[in-house]
Amino acid sequence: MIEKKHLINRFVSYVTVDTESDPTSKSTPSTEKQWDLANALVEELKSIGMQEVSIDENAYIMATLPSNSEKKLPVIGFISHFDTSPDFTGANVRPQIIENYDGNDIILNKEQNIILSPSYFEDLLLYKGQTLITTDGNTLLGADDKAGITEIISAMEYLINHPEIKHGTIKVGFTPDEEIGRGAHKFDVKKFGADWAYTMDGSQVGELEYENFNAAGAVVTVKGKIVHPGYAKGKMINSMYIATQFINSLPQLETPEHTEGREGFFHLHNMAGAVEETKLHYIIRDHDRLHFEARKNVINKLAEDINTQYGREVITIEIKDQYFNMREKIEPVMHIVSIAEKAMVKANIKPLVKPIRGGTDGSQLSYMGLPCPNIFAGGHNFHGRYEYVPVESMQKAIEVIVNIAQLVAK
């Protein structure tokens, strides 16, 4: 397929460009530095022979590989994002190449004693004998989703260099700001012009996903009263104590660290408080739409109960829906999932069809009229210093993309 050294060089050239997105920014892309990689990707797409290469004022990139078949075939697409998560720094990424991994601990940073160990990250043992790309322990790697970009561009390059492989028209799209939930917000589905697409944004080899969380964000504002603590009896209301009561009143086992599979959760991911005001930032997640709505009702009812207890409005809540489970939009066109499964089997990969415990551009795109299941990109431990990707997994993802193109052409 694609020569390993060429693939590594391409991937490293992407991850060493800082493209961290910023949820506090109102612009698109949310950070100016995302343009650095976006503009480079445009030039690379042109250099490998892609047609109709474009980048708009918001850094959305699109390109076309024209059909080489005489048949009238569906137009398919492949999509990835080039920003990295603001949860952990993506500046000054220094990848380490571990060849012929032996199954033992990998020292990421000797000075700080940062170790990537199979005793904690058991999935490492799946890749004994393979080539791993890791961080140096100080940054994330950016395989989410620069591995996906690497795979899509490499697959297009392979098809261009092998015209004997018949395929229909293939569209490619790269987006900013996926990590802050805006990757599909300004994606022009009509301009893209595909009948369906696949995001290359999953984790381990074989992942194939057409279900994701229904998602909402909730800001809980707790109001108190500040007076001098020496004269506070009967007068002070400490918002932090009320916030603690609110936190402890939610189901204690329905949090990310206690749930798996299709189980939903309430996740308190940020809080800031003083006596007079405390703000709690929650995300609410559930695969089941009815359970999702029930979770939002639980939050609202709890606030009502505490307000009743205090005899006034001490808690206000603002809930905003973020995205919904794409299963509703994929099930009517399940043949597109079947094609991806067959493409994996053809590549000697066992498909791992499971729900995403998170979101994906594919969810929003599916509701915008572009059905878009998610396929593995190969990385593990995203958004942190222990992130890694096996090169062989990226090679398999490239093979799956090429196989999908061939299967659609048949």
Number of C-alpha atoms within 10 A of each C-alpha: 11 16 9 14 10 10 19 18 11 18 23 22 14 23 27 17 19 22 29 26 26 20 16 9 10 9 11 20 24 21 20 12 15 23 19 12 20 23 14 12 20 19 14 14 23 14 11 15 16 23 15 13 19 17 17 10 8 15 22 23 24 25 22 21 21 16 17 15 16 10 12 10 15 16 20 24 27 24 24 30 27 32 34 31 23 16 14 16 20 26 17 15 22 18 22 16 18 16 14 12 18 15 17 13 15 17 16 21 14 11 7 10 10 16 17 22 18 15 12 10 13 10 13 23 15 12 18 15 13 17 20 23 22 29 23 22 24 20 21 31 38 34 31 32 31 26 34 30 28 26 30 27 20 27 23 23 18 18 18 17 12 10 11 10 16 19 28 23 20 21 25 25 23 27 26 32 27 24 24 18 16 20 25 22 16 13 24 14 15 10 8 20 16 20 16 21 25 26 28 32 28 23 23 20 23 25 23 26 26 27 28 27 27 26 22 21 18 21 18 22 20 26 23 20 15 16 14 9 9 6 9 12 10 6 12 16 20 20 24 20 16 20 24 12 12 19 15 10 11 15 11 11 11 15 18 15 9 11 13 12 10 17 17 24 23 24 17 16 9 11 13 10 17 16 18 16 20 22 21 20 16 20 19 25 32 25 24 17 15 10 15 21 16 13 20 19 12 14 20 18 12 16 21 17 13 17 15 12 11 12 9 10 14 22 25 15 16 11 16 14 13 16 19 25 27 26 21 14 21 22 14 10 12 14 11 20 21 11 16 25 23 18 24 26 15 15 16 12 17 14 19 16 16 14 19 20 20 14 22 32 27 29 29 24 24 24 17 16 14 24 26 32 30 30 31 25 34 29 29 23 18 20 21 20 22 22 22 26 28 26 25 17 24 29 21 23 30 26 22 27 25 23 23 22 25 15 17 18 20 12
